[in-house]
Amino acid sequence: MNYAALITAILILSCNNPSVKEKGERNDVDFDQQREQAAIMKVIEKETECFFQRDYNCWQSCFAQTDYAFQAWNNENGTFDAFTGWEAINNHAKNYLTKNPLVENKDMGQEYTAKEAKSSHPKVIRKNIKTKFFSDKLAYLVWDQYNSDTFSQRFTWSKDSRLMEKITGEWKIVNVTSYWNFKNLIPADSLE
């Protein structure tokens, strides 16, 4: 009887994962949550910068190129776009990035030429970042993002989430979801 009780106790305890706390914090000595979060944010920042600069090769290097990758967002006209699997995501993004180069823009009485353009949204601000590590190779993030116009005078607010997977030692984006508020632009001075 004692042997059966011991085995039952071991099985029950082994089903619990004491290395992951409720709030996404881990107890593992080898897991440095701050370092991993910083590495994840570098990938997220790089992906955003590359996309807004229309740099396809840089952009695609940030993604998990898998059949379960997913990307979705709403559009200004009330529709949405959603793509499942790397092939669909890649085809859509490559088409968009190559067919929509940075172009001359006139905004608020200013002129901006394609030669001067470095990004469609030169300033991106992220606030209220929440992270949940499900394991040392899987993390979920959600935040408020503010994307500037080309002159960094007005911002469009979006609610963003990412699912990140560590693949062969590098964090990659598995899921991008963005909900943009196109109707209520925010003046730059109100974000500071």
N, C-alpha and C positions, 0 to 999 in steps of 0.2 A: 504494500500500500504506500509506503513512504517513497518508493521508487516512482510510482505513478504520479504522486503529488509533486515530486521534484520535476519530473518531465513536464507536467502541466504548467507549473510555475515558470519554467524556462521558456516554454512555448508562448505563454502569455506575455512575458517580458520581452521576448524577441520580436513580437508583433508591434510593440511600441518603438518609435524611433526617437530616442532621447537626444539625438544630435540636432534635431530641429525643434526650436521653441515655437510657441503659438504666433508670435509677431514676426516670424521670418528670421529671427536671430538663431544662430547656430552655436553649439557648444564645442564643436570639433576644434581641436588644437591646431590642425592643419588648415582650417578654413578661415580666411581673413575676409570677413564680410565687407569691410571698408575698401580693401584692395579690389575685390571682385566687383563691387558696385562702381568704383572708379573706372575699371576696365569696361564694364557694360556701358557706362555713360560716354566713354570715348567712342565706342562703336555707334551709339545712337547719334551723337553729335556729328560724327563723320558722315553717317548715312544722310542726315538732314542737309549738311553743308554740300555734299556731293550732288544730291538731288537738286537743290536750289541753284547750284552752279552748272547744272546740266552735264555733269561728268559721269557718264554711264559706267565706265570701268571701275572707277572709285566706288560708285554707288553699289554696284552688284557685289563687290567684295565684302559687303557688310551682311549679306543674307545667307541663311541656311538654304541651300539650293536643293530643297527636298520636295517630295510630292505632298507633304502636309503643311508647307508654308502657306500663309494666308495674308491678304492685304485688303483693307476696306476703308472707305471714306465717303463722306457725303459731298455733293457738288453744289455750287452756287444756285443752280437752276432747280434744286429740290430733288434731283435724282441721286443715286449712289453708284459707286463702282466697287466690285468685290471680285477677287481673283484667288483661286485655290490652286496650289502647286506652283513650283518654281517656273515651269515652262510658261504658264499663263501670266504670272507676275512679270517675268522677264520680258516676254513678248510685248506686253502693254507698256511697261516702263521704258524699254529700249525705243519703242516707237514714239512715245511721248517725249523723251529726252532728246532724240535726234530731230524730231519734227517741230519742236518748240524751243528753238534757241533763244538766248537772251537777246532782246530786241530793243530798239529805241522806244522810249516810254516818256510820255508827257504826263506829269502828275503835279497838281497844285501849282501850275504856272512854271514849273521847272522842266528843263529838258535833260534827258539822260540818253546817251548814245550807246549803241551796242559795243563800241570799243571800250567805253568806260564801265560797262556792266560786268560785275563779277558774280552777282547773285540776284536771283529774283526776290529774295527775302534776306537782305544782308544782316539783319539782326534777329536772332531768335532767343526768346527768354522762356525758361522753364521754371515753374513754381509748383510747390506742393507735391513734390515727388514722393511717391510711396512705393516701396519695394517689398516683395515677398519672395524669399528664396525657398523653393520647394525641395531643392537638393543642391549639391555643389555644382550641378550642371543645368539647372533649370530655374529661371527667375521670371517674375511678373512685375511690371512697373506700370504706374498710372500717374499722370500729371496734367497740369494746365500749361499749355504752350501758347506763346504770343509770337506771331510771325509778322515782321515789319513789311511795309511797302518798300519800294526800291529806294526811298529817301529816308527811311527809318522815322517817319513822322506819324504814321498811323499803324496800328497793329490789328491783325485778325486773331481772335482767341479761338483755340481748339482744345478739346479734351482728348488726350492721347493715351494709348496703352500699347505696351510691347510685351511680347513673350520672347524671352532670350534663352538660347540653348548653347551650352559650351560643347563645341564639336572639335575634336582633335586639338584640345587645349586653347581654343579661341572662342570668344563669345560671338554668336551670330544671331541675327534677328529672324525669328520664326513667324511672328505675327505683328502686323502693323494695323492699328485701328485708330482712325482720327475722325472726330466730329467737329466740324468748323462752324463758327457763328459768323456767317458772311454779312449779316445785316447790321451788326452793332460794332463798327470799327472803334478802336480805342486810341485816343491821342497818346503819343509817346510820353508826354510829361506826367500822365496819370499812372504810369507803370513804375515810376521811379520811387 
